[in-house]
Amino acid sequence: MAQNVLGGELQPCSYNPLTGFFRDGCCNTGAEDFGVHTVCIRATEEFLAFSASVGNDLSTPHPEHGFDGLAPGDQWCLCASRWQEAFEAGVAPSVVLESTHASTLEWVELGDLAQFAVRE
């Protein structure tokens, strides 16, 4: 079983919208996941605008790929490098630590993720 950044069992990120590189609801990864889609985020309007501005429009639906587009509040498995880029730009979205894959720590510091942890 995959581990999260806290050392526990990786928890699901989202089934609606269905997320994950493998579209299994979890931020699992593997050798074929070149983007390292491992950070479970909760999208914000500010982050979605930023992501679109740097060439990754996550808001526009693409039904041909089974993608309805994200709205603020949606949870999604984001590329670790994109989260780090958003963090450095001051627009990092919230992170669900229990649902963020441990391999994220190869790209992002746990302390940085923890600053943006969803607290519920």
Buried (B, 14 or more C-beta within 10 A) or exposed (E): EBEBBBEEEBBBBBEEBBBBBBEBBBBBBEEEBEBBBBBBBBBBEBBBEBBEEEEBBBBEEEEEEEEBBBEEEBBBBBBBEBBBBBBEEEBBBBBBBBBBBBBBBEBBEBEBBEEBBBEE
